[in-house]
């Protein structure tokens, strides 16, 4: 959803929010959010659904990708900390689930 918001026809947020980032508009961040963050989550969901052997590692990786995205978003866009904290907690839960699942699979 966030990527569609960033890639939409109107400016989703003031461009001043990007002053401390390497981006001049929201196109590249929207594509990164869609393809890398969303893509890793989609791949983990498919792996879990299809019971791939790597399902827990992919889940752990998807949580790490989301947490990495949030880290850089926090550095570059100081507004919206409440949402970033909530999503960081979600990323941590995803990573813990992947870690626990992988440990149980190994035993």
Buried (B, 14 or more C-beta within 10 A) or exposed (E): EBBEEBBEEEEBEEEEBBEEBEBEEBEBBBEBBBEBBBBBBEBBBEBBEEEBEBBBBBBBBBBBBBBEBBEEBBEBBEEEEEEBEEBBEBBEEBBEBBBEBBEEEEE
